[in-house]
Every structure is written in C-alpha cells, then in structure tokens.
C-alpha cells in the first residue's frame, strides 16, 4: 500500500524489505535524484498511539546504520533522506 502511494506520487521504487546487518529497510525509493529510505508503520487502532510514535531512538539508529550500509554498497554519494509512512487500517 505504501509503495503504491509513493509510486502514484512519482517515486521510483528501487526495493522493498531490504535486509542489512543493521536491520531492514521497508522501502527504498528515489525521486528528483534523492534516495529515499522509507519506514512504514501500520496499526489497526490508535490504542497505542499513532503508528509513527513507535519509531524510537534505537530504531532511528538502526535505520541510519542501514541507510549508510546501503549507500556504501551502492557507492552512492548523493543526497538521501528518511521518510516515514503511517497507515491506520
């Protein structure tokens, strides 16, 4: 669902569920020569808060290490960023 949303917005989907030694990247995409690492959080209710609230500092550290690992593997020296998509079903 998140990848379809990004594709409709003009993003090129480069990969999904990419495993690294530091964790998993949910979606790797690009737009306007920017590499975008996307964390997808899904919940069925607000009982435990908004989905994006589950992105802890520990998770952010793993996400950053994973992004650095992938950019090194790709020999990518351009601009990259993290985005998050929250889905409430």
C-alpha positions as CSV (number, residue, x, y, z in Angstrom):
1,X,0.0,0.0,0.0
2,X,2.8,2.4,0.9
3,X,4.8,1.6,-2.2
4,X,1.7,2.2,-4.4
5,X,1.2,5.5,-2.7
6,X,4.8,6.6,-3.4
7,X,4.7,5.4,-7.0
8,X,1.5,7.4,-7.6
9,X,3.4,10.5,-6.2
10,X,6.2,10.0,-8.8
11,X,8.7,8.0,-6.7
12,X,10.6,5.2,-8.4
13,X,10.5,2.1,-6.1
14,X,14.0,0.6,-6.0
15,X,13.4,-2.1,-3.5
16,X,11.2,-3.4,-0.6
17,X,12.1,-5.2,2.6
18,X,15.9,-4.8,2.1
19,X,17.9,-6.6,4.8
20,X,21.1,-5.2,6.1
21,X,23.4,-6.3,9.0
22,X,21.7,-3.4,11.0
23,X,18.1,-4.0,10.2
24,X,15.5,-3.9,7.4
25,X,14.6,-1.0,5.1
26,X,10.9,-1.2,4.3
27,X,11.1,0.7,1.0
28,X,13.9,2.2,-0.9
29,X,12.8,4.7,-3.5
30,X,14.1,7.7,-5.4
31,X,12.7,11.0,-6.6
32,X,14.4,14.0,-8.1
33,X,17.8,12.3,-7.7
34,X,17.3,11.9,-4.0
35,X,17.5,8.4,-2.5
36,X,14.6,7.9,0.0
37,X,14.6,5.3,2.7
38,X,11.0,4.8,3.9
39,X,9.9,3.3,7.2
40,X,6.4,2.0,7.1
41,X,4.4,1.7,10.3
42,X,0.9,0.2,10.4
43,X,-1.7,0.0,13.2
44,X,-5.3,-1.1,13.4
45,X,-6.2,1.4,16.0
46,X,-4.9,4.4,17.9
47,X,-5.0,2.4,21.2
48,X,-1.2,2.6,21.5
49,X,-0.8,5.9,19.8
50,X,-0.1,7.0,16.2
51,X,1.9,4.5,14.2
52,X,4.9,6.8,13.7
53,X,5.2,7.1,17.5
54,X,6.7,3.6,17.6
55,X,9.8,4.9,15.8
56,X,12.2,5.0,18.9
57,X,15.7,6.5,19.1
58,X,17.0,2.9,19.0
59,X,15.0,2.3,15.8
60,X,16.3,5.5,14.3
61,X,19.9,4.4,15.0
62,X,19.3,1.1,13.2
63,X,17.6,2.9,10.3
64,X,20.5,5.3,10.0
65,X,23.1,2.5,10.1
66,X,21.1,0.5,7.5
67,X,20.9,3.5,5.2
68,X,24.6,4.1,5.5
69,X,25.3,0.4,4.7
70,X,23.1,0.6,1.6
71,X,24.6,3.8,0.3
72,X,28.1,2.4,0.7
73,X,27.1,-0.8,-1.1
74,X,25.7,1.3,-3.9
75,X,28.6,3.7,-3.9
76,X,26.0,6.4,-3.7
77,X,27.4,9.9,-2.8
78,X,24.3,12.0,-3.5
79,X,21.5,13.2,-1.3
80,X,19.5,10.8,0.7
81,X,16.7,11.1,3.3
82,X,14.5,9.2,5.7
83,X,10.7,9.3,5.4
84,X,8.0,7.5,7.4
85,X,4.6,6.5,6.2
86,X,1.9,5.7,8.8
87,X,-1.0,3.5,7.9
88,X,-4.1,3.2,10.1
89,X,-6.2,0.3,8.9
